[in-house]
Amino acid sequence: MSTLDSMTSAQLDTHFAQLEERLDHDYTNVTRARLHAMVDRERARFAGARIHAFVPILVERAVRAALAAI
């Protein structure tokens, strides 16, 4: 049986690594360590979510919004 949320932890880690690469490319004025911390903080907000398929896009939007406010 297939579910909407069939992403593994490894797949999520890959998505977040790719996200950090995109952010690092787009926001050269922010250190990689700070980007990682921001992604981790936003990711933690969704740790208890039942469905994780949409977490990477939600994290990306939140981090980009925070970076735009800097």
Distance bins in CASP14 RR format, pairs under 12 A and 6 or more apart:
PFRMAT RR
TARGET T0000
AUTHOR 0000-0000-0000
RMODE 2
METHOD distances of the structure
MODEL  1
2 53 0 0 0 0 0 1 0 0 0 0 0
3 50 0 0 0 0 0 1 0 0 0 0 0
3 51 0 0 0 0 1 0 0 0 0 0 0
3 52 0 0 0 0 0 1 0 0 0 0 0
3 53 0 0 0 0 1 0 0 0 0 0 0
4 49 0 0 0 0 0 1 0 0 0 0 0
4 50 0 0 0 0 1 0 0 0 0 0 0
4 51 1 0 1 0 0 0 0 0 0 0 0
4 52 0 0 0 0 1 0 0 0 0 0 0
4 53 1 0 1 0 0 0 0 0 0 0 0
4 54 0 0 0 0 1 0 0 0 0 0 0
5 11 0 0 0 0 0 1 0 0 0 0 0
5 12 0 0 0 0 0 1 0 0 0 0 0
5 46 0 0 0 0 0 1 0 0 0 0 0
5 48 0 0 0 0 0 1 0 0 0 0 0
5 49 0 0 0 0 1 0 0 0 0 0 0
5 50 1 0 0 1 0 0 0 0 0 0 0
5 51 1 0 1 0 0 0 0 0 0 0 0
5 52 1 0 1 0 0 0 0 0 0 0 0
5 53 1 0 1 0 0 0 0 0 0 0 0
5 54 0 0 0 0 1 0 0 0 0 0 0
5 55 0 0 0 0 1 0 0 0 0 0 0
6 12 0 0 0 0 0 1 0 0 0 0 0
6 51 0 0 0 0 0 1 0 0 0 0 0
6 52 0 0 0 0 1 0 0 0 0 0 0
6 53 1 0 0 1 0 0 0 0 0 0 0
7 13 0 0 0 0 0 1 0 0 0 0 0
7 14 0 0 0 0 1 0 0 0 0 0 0
7 15 1 0 0 1 0 0 0 0 0 0 0
7 16 0 0 0 0 0 1 0 0 0 0 0
7 49 0 0 0 0 0 1 0 0 0 0 0
7 51 0 0 0 0 1 0 0 0 0 0 0
7 52 1 0 1 0 0 0 0 0 0 0 0
7 53 1 0 1 0 0 0 0 0 0 0 0
7 54 0 0 0 0 1 0 0 0 0 0 0
7 55 0 0 0 0 1 0 0 0 0 0 0
7 56 0 0 0 0 1 0 0 0 0 0 0
8 14 0 0 0 0 1 0 0 0 0 0 0
8 15 0 0 0 0 0 1 0 0 0 0 0
8 52 0 0 0 0 1 0 0 0 0 0 0
8 53 0 0 0 0 0 1 0 0 0 0 0
9 15 0 0 0 0 0 1 0 0 0 0 0
9 16 0 0 0 0 0 1 0 0 0 0 0
9 43 0 0 0 0 0 1 0 0 0 0 0
9 47 0 0 0 0 0 1 0 0 0 0 0
9 52 0 0 0 0 1 0 0 0 0 0 0
9 55 0 0 0 0 0 1 0 0 0 0 0
10 16 0 0 0 0 0 1 0 0 0 0 0
10 17 0 0 0 0 0 1 0 0 0 0 0
11 17 0 0 0 0 0 1 0 0 0 0 0
11 18 0 0 0 0 0 1 0 0 0 0 0
11 52 0 0 0 0 1 0 0 0 0 0 0
11 53 0 0 0 0 1 0 0 0 0 0 0
11 55 0 0 0 0 0 1 0 0 0 0 0
11 56 0 0 0 0 1 0 0 0 0 0 0
12 18 0 0 0 0 0 1 0 0 0 0 0
12 19 0 0 0 0 0 1 0 0 0 0 0
12 39 0 0 0 0 0 1 0 0 0 0 0
12 43 0 0 0 0 1 0 0 0 0 0 0
12 46 0 0 0 0 1 0 0 0 0 0 0
12 47 0 0 0 0 0 1 0 0 0 0 0
12 49 0 0 0 0 0 1 0 0 0 0 0
12 51 0 0 0 0 0 1 0 0 0 0 0
12 52 1 0 0 1 0 0 0 0 0 0 0
12 53 0 0 0 0 1 0 0 0 0 0 0
12 54 0 0 0 0 0 1 0 0 0 0 0
12 55 1 0 0 1 0 0 0 0 0 0 0
12 56 1 0 0 1 0 0 0 0 0 0 0
12 57 0 0 0 0 0 1 0 0 0 0 0
12 59 0 0 0 0 0 1 0 0 0 0 0
13 19 0 0 0 0 0 1 0 0 0 0 0
13 20 0 0 0 0 0 1 0 0 0 0 0
13 39 0 0 0 0 0 1 0 0 0 0 0
13 40 0 0 0 0 0 1 0 0 0 0 0
13 43 0 0 0 0 1 0 0 0 0 0 0
13 52 0 0 0 0 0 1 0 0 0 0 0
13 55 0 0 0 0 0 1 0 0 0 0 0
13 56 0 0 0 0 0 1 0 0 0 0 0
14 20 0 0 0 0 0 1 0 0 0 0 0
14 21 0 0 0 0 0 1 0 0 0 0 0
14 56 0 0 0 0 1 0 0 0 0 0 0
15 21 0 0 0 0 0 1 0 0 0 0 0
15 22 0 0 0 0 0 1 0 0 0 0 0
15 39 0 0 0 0 0 1 0 0 0 0 0
15 43 0 0 0 0 0 1 0 0 0 0 0
15 52 0 0 0 0 1 0 0 0 0 0 0
15 53 0 0 0 0 1 0 0 0 0 0 0
15 54 0 0 0 0 0 1 0 0 0 0 0
15 55 0 0 0 0 1 0 0 0 0 0 0
15 56 1 0 1 0 0 0 0 0 0 0 0
15 57 0 0 0 0 1 0 0 0 0 0 0
15 58 0 0 0 0 0 1 0 0 0 0 0
15 59 0 0 0 0 1 0 0 0 0 0 0
15 60 0 0 0 0 1 0 0 0 0 0 0
16 22 0 0 0 0 0 1 0 0 0 0 0
16 23 0 0 0 0 0 1 0 0 0 0 0
16 35 0 0 0 0 0 1 0 0 0 0 0
16 36 0 0 0 0 1 0 0 0 0 0 0
16 38 0 0 0 0 0 1 0 0 0 0 0
16 39 1 0 1 0 0 0 0 0 0 0 0
16 40 0 0 0 0 1 0 0 0 0 0 0
16 42 0 0 0 0 1 0 0 0 0 0 0
16 43 1 0 0 1 0 0 0 0 0 0 0
16 44 0 0 0 0 0 1 0 0 0 0 0
16 46 0 0 0 0 0 1 0 0 0 0 0
16 52 0 0 0 0 0 1 0 0 0 0 0
16 55 0 0 0 0 1 0 0 0 0 0 0
16 56 1 0 0 1 0 0 0 0 0 0 0
16 57 0 0 0 0 0 1 0 0 0 0 0
16 58 0 0 0 0 0 1 0 0 0 0 0
16 59 1 0 0 1 0 0 0 0 0 0 0
16 60 0 0 0 0 1 0 0 0 0 0 0
16 63 0 0 0 0 0 1 0 0 0 0 0
17 23 0 0 0 0 0 1 0 0 0 0 0
17 24 0 0 0 0 0 1 0 0 0 0 0
17 32 0 0 0 0 0 1 0 0 0 0 0
17 35 0 0 0 0 0 1 0 0 0 0 0
17 36 0 0 0 0 1 0 0 0 0 0 0
17 39 0 0 0 0 1 0 0 0 0 0 0
17 40 0 0 0 0 0 1 0 0 0 0 0
17 43 0 0 0 0 0 1 0 0 0 0 0
17 56 0 0 0 0 0 1 0 0 0 0 0
18 24 0 0 0 0 0 1 0 0 0 0 0
18 25 0 0 0 0 0 1 0 0 0 0 0
18 39 0 0 0 0 0 1 0 0 0 0 0
18 56 0 0 0 0 1 0 0 0 0 0 0
18 57 0 0 0 0 0 1 0 0 0 0 0
18 59 0 0 0 0 0 1 0 0 0 0 0
18 60 0 0 0 0 1 0 0 0 0 0 0
19 25 0 0 0 0 0 1 0 0 0 0 0
19 26 0 0 0 0 0 1 0 0 0 0 0
19 27 0 0 0 0 0 1 0 0 0 0 0
19 35 0 0 0 0 1 0 0 0 0 0 0
19 36 0 0 0 0 0 1 0 0 0 0 0
19 38 0 0 0 0 0 1 0 0 0 0 0
19 39 1 0 0 1 0 0 0 0 0 0 0
19 40 0 0 0 0 0 1 0 0 0 0 0
19 42 0 0 0 0 1 0 0 0 0 0 0
19 43 0 0 0 0 1 0 0 0 0 0 0
19 55 0 0 0 0 0 1 0 0 0 0 0
19 56 1 0 0 1 0 0 0 0 0 0 0
19 57 0 0 0 0 1 0 0 0 0 0 0
19 58 0 0 0 0 0 1 0 0 0 0 0
19 59 1 0 0 1 0 0 0 0 0 0 0
19 60 1 0 1 0 0 0 0 0 0 0 0
19 61 0 0 0 0 0 1 0 0 0 0 0
19 62 0 0 0 0 0 1 0 0 0 0 0
19 63 1 0 0 1 0 0 0 0 0 0 0
19 64 0 0 0 0 1 0 0 0 0 0 0
20 26 0 0 0 0 0 1 0 0 0 0 0
20 27 0 0 0 0 0 1 0 0 0 0 0
20 30 0 0 0 0 0 1 0 0 0 0 0
20 31 0 0 0 0 0 1 0 0 0 0 0
20 32 1 0 0 1 0 0 0 0 0 0 0
20 33 0 0 0 0 0 1 0 0 0 0 0
20 34 0 0 0 0 0 1 0 0 0 0 0
20 35 1 0 1 0 0 0 0 0 0 0 0
20 36 1 0 0 1 0 0 0 0 0 0 0
20 37 0 0 0 0 0 1 0 0 0 0 0
20 38 0 0 0 0 1 0 0 0 0 0 0
20 39 1 0 1 0 0 0 0 0 0 0 0
20 40 0 0 0 0 1 0 0 0 0 0 0
20 42 0 0 0 0 0 1 0 0 0 0 0
20 43 0 0 0 0 0 1 0 0 0 0 0
20 56 0 0 0 0 0 1 0 0 0 0 0
20 59 0 0 0 0 0 1 0 0 0 0 0
20 60 0 0 0 0 1 0 0 0 0 0 0
20 63 0 0 0 0 1 0 0 0 0 0 0
21 27 0 0 0 0 0 1 0 0 0 0 0
21 32 0 0 0 0 1 0 0 0 0 0 0
21 35 0 0 0 0 1 0 0 0 0 0 0
21 36 0 0 0 0 0 1 0 0 0 0 0
21 39 0 0 0 0 0 1 0 0 0 0 0
21 60 0 0 0 0 0 1 0 0 0 0 0
22 35 0 0 0 0 1 0 0 0 0 0 0
22 39 0 0 0 0 0 1 0 0 0 0 0
22 56 0 0 0 0 0 1 0 0 0 0 0
22 57 0 0 0 0 0 1 0 0 0 0 0
22 59 0 0 0 0 0 1 0 0 0 0 0
22 60 1 0 0 1 0 0 0 0 0 0 0
22 63 0 0 0 0 0 1 0 0 0 0 0
22 64 0 0 0 0 1 0 0 0 0 0 0
22 67 0 0 0 0 0 1 0 0 0 0 0
23 29 0 0 0 0 0 1 0 0 0 0 0
23 30 1 0 0 1 0 0 0 0 0 0 0
23 31 0 0 0 0 0 1 0 0 0 0 0
23 32 0 0 0 0 1 0 0 0 0 0 0
23 34 0 0 0 0 1 0 0 0 0 0 0
23 35 1 0 1 0 0 0 0 0 0 0 0
23 36 0 0 0 0 1 0 0 0 0 0 0
23 37 0 0 0 0 0 1 0 0 0 0 0
23 38 0 0 0 0 1 0 0 0 0 0 0
23 39 1 0 0 1 0 0 0 0 0 0 0
23 42 0 0 0 0 0 1 0 0 0 0 0
23 56 0 0 0 0 0 1 0 0 0 0 0
23 59 0 0 0 0 0 1 0 0 0 0 0
23 60 1 0 0 1 0 0 0 0 0 0 0
23 61 0 0 0 0 0 1 0 0 0 0 0
23 62 0 0 0 0 0 1 0 0 0 0 0
23 63 1 0 0 1 0 0 0 0 0 0 0
23 64 1 0 0 1 0 0 0 0 0 0 0
23 66 0 0 0 0 0 1 0 0 0 0 0
23 67 1 0 0 1 0 0 0 0 0 0 0
23 68 0 0 0 0 0 1 0 0 0 0 0
24 30 0 0 0 0 1 0 0 0 0 0 0
24 31 0 0 0 0 1 0 0 0 0 0 0
24 32 1 0 1 0 0 0 0 0 0 0 0
24 33 0 0 0 0 0 1 0 0 0 0 0
24 34 0 0 0 0 0 1 0 0 0 0 0
24 35 1 0 1 0 0 0 0 0 0 0 0
24 36 0 0 0 0 1 0 0 0 0 0 0
24 38 0 0 0 0 0 1 0 0 0 0 0
24 39 0 0 0 0 0 1 0 0 0 0 0
24 63 0 0 0 0 0 1 0 0 0 0 0
24 67 0 0 0 0 0 1 0 0 0 0 0
25 32 0 0 0 0 0 1 0 0 0 0 0
25 35 0 0 0 0 0 1 0 0 0 0 0
26 35 0 0 0 0 1 0 0 0 0 0 0
26 60 0 0 0 0 0 1 0 0 0 0 0
26 63 0 0 0 0 0 1 0 0 0 0 0
26 64 0 0 0 0 1 0 0 0 0 0 0
26 67 0 0 0 0 1 0 0 0 0 0 0
26 68 0 0 0 0 0 1 0 0 0 0 0
27 34 0 0 0 0 1 0 0 0 0 0 0
27 35 1 0 0 1 0 0 0 0 0 0 0
27 38 0 0 0 0 1 0 0 0 0 0 0
27 39 0 0 0 0 0 1 0 0 0 0 0
27 60 0 0 0 0 0 1 0 0 0 0 0
27 63 0 0 0 0 1 0 0 0 0 0 0
27 64 0 0 0 0 1 0 0 0 0 0 0
27 66 0 0 0 0 0 1 0 0 0 0 0
27 67 1 0 1 0 0 0 0 0 0 0 0
27 68 0 0 0 0 1 0 0 0 0 0 0
27 70 0 0 0 0 1 0 0 0 0 0 0
28 35 0 0 0 0 0 1 0 0 0 0 0
28 67 0 0 0 0 0 1 0 0 0 0 0
29 35 0 0 0 0 0 1 0 0 0 0 0
29 67 0 0 0 0 1 0 0 0 0 0 0
29 70 0 0 0 0 1 0 0 0 0 0 0
30 36 0 0 0 0 0 1 0 0 0 0 0
30 37 0 0 0 0 0 1 0 0 0 0 0
30 38 0 0 0 0 1 0 0 0 0 0 0
30 39 0 0 0 0 0 1 0 0 0 0 0
30 63 0 0 0 0 1 0 0 0 0 0 0
30 64 0 0 0 0 0 1 0 0 0 0 0
30 66 0 0 0 0 0 1 0 0 0 0 0
30 67 1 0 0 1 0 0 0 0 0 0 0
30 68 0 0 0 0 0 1 0 0 0 0 0
30 70 1 0 0 1 0 0 0 0 0 0 0
31 37 0 0 0 0 1 0 0 0 0 0 0
31 38 0 0 0 0 0 1 0 0 0 0 0
32 38 0 0 0 0 0 1 0 0 0 0 0
32 39 0 0 0 0 0 1 0 0 0 0 0
33 39 0 0 0 0 0 1 0 0 0 0 0
33 40 0 0 0 0 0 1 0 0 0 0 0
34 40 0 0 0 0 0 1 0 0 0 0 0
34 41 0 0 0 0 0 1 0 0 0 0 0
34 63 0 0 0 0 0 1 0 0 0 0 0
34 66 0 0 0 0 0 1 0 0 0 0 0
34 67 0 0 0 0 1 0 0 0 0 0 0
34 70 0 0 0 0 1 0 0 0 0 0 0
35 41 0 0 0 0 0 1 0 0 0 0 0
35 42 0 0 0 0 0 1 0 0 0 0 0
35 59 0 0 0 0 0 1 0 0 0 0 0
35 60 0 0 0 0 0 1 0 0 0 0 0
35 63 1 0 0 1 0 0 0 0 0 0 0
35 64 0 0 0 0 0 1 0 0 0 0 0
35 66 0 0 0 0 0 1 0 0 0 0 0
35 67 0 0 0 0 1 0 0 0 0 0 0
35 70 0 0 0 0 0 1 0 0 0 0 0
36 42 0 0 0 0 0 1 0 0 0 0 0
36 43 0 0 0 0 0 1 0 0 0 0 0
36 59 0 0 0 0 0 1 0 0 0 0 0
36 63 0 0 0 0 0 1 0 0 0 0 0
37 43 0 0 0 0 0 1 0 0 0 0 0
37 44 0 0 0 0 0 1 0 0 0 0 0
37 63 0 0 0 0 0 1 0 0 0 0 0
37 66 0 0 0 0 0 1 0 0 0 0 0
38 44 0 0 0 0 0 1 0 0 0 0 0
38 45 0 0 0 0 0 1 0 0 0 0 0
38 59 0 0 0 0 1 0 0 0 0 0 0
38 60 0 0 0 0 0 1 0 0 0 0 0
38 62 0 0 0 0 1 0 0 0 0 0 0
38 63 1 0 1 0 0 0 0 0 0 0 0
38 64 0 0 0 0 1 0 0 0 0 0 0
38 65 0 0 0 0 0 1 0 0 0 0 0
38 66 1 0 0 1 0 0 0 0 0 0 0
38 67 1 0 0 1 0 0 0 0 0 0 0
38 69 0 0 0 0 0 1 0 0 0 0 0
38 70 0 0 0 0 0 1 0 0 0 0 0
39 45 0 0 0 0 0 1 0 0 0 0 0
39 46 0 0 0 0 0 1 0 0 0 0 0
39 55 0 0 0 0 0 1 0 0 0 0 0
39 56 0 0 0 0 1 0 0 0 0 0 0
39 58 0 0 0 0 0 1 0 0 0 0 0
39 59 1 0 0 1 0 0 0 0 0 0 0
39 60 0 0 0 0 1 0 0 0 0 0 0
39 61 0 0 0 0 0 1 0 0 0 0 0
39 62 0 0 0 0 1 0 0 0 0 0 0
39 63 1 0 1 0 0 0 0 0 0 0 0
39 64 0 0 0 0 0 1 0 0 0 0 0
39 66 0 0 0 0 0 1 0 0 0 0 0
39 67 0 0 0 0 0 1 0 0 0 0 0
40 46 0 0 0 0 0 1 0 0 0 0 0
40 47 0 0 0 0 0 1 0 0 0 0 0
40 59 0 0 0 0 1 0 0 0 0 0 0
40 62 0 0 0 0 0 1 0 0 0 0 0
40 63 0 0 0 0 0 1 0 0 0 0 0
41 47 0 0 0 0 0 1 0 0 0 0 0
41 59 0 0 0 0 1 0 0 0 0 0 0
41 62 0 0 0 0 1 0 0 0 0 0 0
41 63 0 0 0 0 1 0 0 0 0 0 0
41 66 0 0 0 0 1 0 0 0 0 0 0
42 55 0 0 0 0 1 0 0 0 0 0 0
42 56 0 0 0 0 0 1 0 0 0 0 0
42 57 0 0 0 0 0 1 0 0 0 0 0
42 58 1 0 0 1 0 0 0 0 0 0 0
42 59 1 0 1 0 0 0 0 0 0 0 0
42 60 0 0 0 0 1 0 0 0 0 0 0
42 61 0 0 0 0 1 0 0 0 0 0 0
42 62 1 0 1 0 0 0 0 0 0 0 0
42 63 1 0 1 0 0 0 0 0 0 0 0
42 64 0 0 0 0 0 1 0 0 0 0 0
42 65 0 0 0 0 1 0 0 0 0 0 0
42 66 0 0 0 0 1 0 0 0 0 0 0
42 67 0 0 0 0 0 1 0 0 0 0 0
43 49 0 0 0 0 0 1 0 0 0 0 0
43 52 0 0 0 0 1 0 0 0 0 0 0
43 55 1 0 0 1 0 0 0 0 0 0 0
43 56 0 0 0 0 1 0 0 0 0 0 0
43 57 0 0 0 0 0 1 0 0 0 0 0
43 58 0 0 0 0 1 0 0 0 0 0 0
43 59 1 0 1 0 0 0 0 0 0 0 0
43 60 0 0 0 0 0 1 0 0 0 0 0
43 62 0 0 0 0 1 0 0 0 0 0 0
43 63 0 0 0 0 1 0 0 0 0 0 0
44 55 0 0 0 0 0 1 0 0 0 0 0
44 59 0 0 0 0 1 0 0 0 0 0 0
44 62 0 0 0 0 0 1 0 0 0 0 0
45 55 0 0 0 0 1 0 0 0 0 0 0
45 58 0 0 0 0 1 0 0 0 0 0 0
45 59 0 0 0 0 1 0 0 0 0 0 0
45 62 1 0 0 1 0 0 0 0 0 0 0
45 63 0 0 0 0 0 1 0 0 0 0 0
46 52 1 0 0 1 0 0 0 0 0 0 0
46 53 0 0 0 0 0 1 0 0 0 0 0
46 54 0 0 0 0 1 0 0 0 0 0 0
46 55 1 0 1 0 0 0 0 0 0 0 0
46 56 0 0 0 0 1 0 0 0 0 0 0
46 57 0 0 0 0 0 1 0 0 0 0 0
46 58 1 0 0 1 0 0 0 0 0 0 0
46 59 1 0 0 1 0 0 0 0 0 0 0
46 60 0 0 0 0 0 1 0 0 0 0 0
46 61 0 0 0 0 0 1 0 0 0 0 0
46 62 0 0 0 0 1 0 0 0 0 0 0
47 55 0 0 0 0 1 0 0 0 0 0 0
47 59 0 0 0 0 0 1 0 0 0 0 0
48 55 0 0 0 0 1 0 0 0 0 0 0
49 55 1 0 0 1 0 0 0 0 0 0 0
49 56 0 0 0 0 0 1 0 0 0 0 0
49 58 0 0 0 0 1 0 0 0 0 0 0
49 59 0 0 0 0 0 1 0 0 0 0 0
51 58 0 0 0 0 0 1 0 0 0 0 0
52 58 0 0 0 0 0 1 0 0 0 0 0
52 59 0 0 0 0 0 1 0 0 0 0 0
54 60 0 0 0 0 0 1 0 0 0 0 0
54 61 0 0 0 0 0 1 0 0 0 0 0
55 61 0 0 0 0 0 1 0 0 0 0 0
55 62 0 0 0 0 0 1 0 0 0 0 0
56 62 0 0 0 0 0 1 0 0 0 0 0
56 63 0 0 0 0 0 1 0 0 0 0 0
57 63 0 0 0 0 0 1 0 0 0 0 0
57 64 0 0 0 0 0 1 0 0 0 0 0
58 64 0 0 0 0 0 1 0 0 0 0 0
58 65 0 0 0 0 0 1 0 0 0 0 0
59 65 0 0 0 0 0 1 0 0 0 0 0
59 66 0 0 0 0 0 1 0 0 0 0 0
60 66 0 0 0 0 0 1 0 0 0 0 0
60 67 0 0 0 0 0 1 0 0 0 0 0
61 67 0 0 0 0 0 1 0 0 0 0 0
61 68 0 0 0 0 0 1 0 0 0 0 0
62 68 0 0 0 0 0 1 0 0 0 0 0
62 69 0 0 0 0 0 1 0 0 0 0 0
63 69 0 0 0 0 0 1 0 0 0 0 0
63 70 0 0 0 0 0 1 0 0 0 0 0
64 70 0 0 0 0 0 1 0 0 0 0 0
END
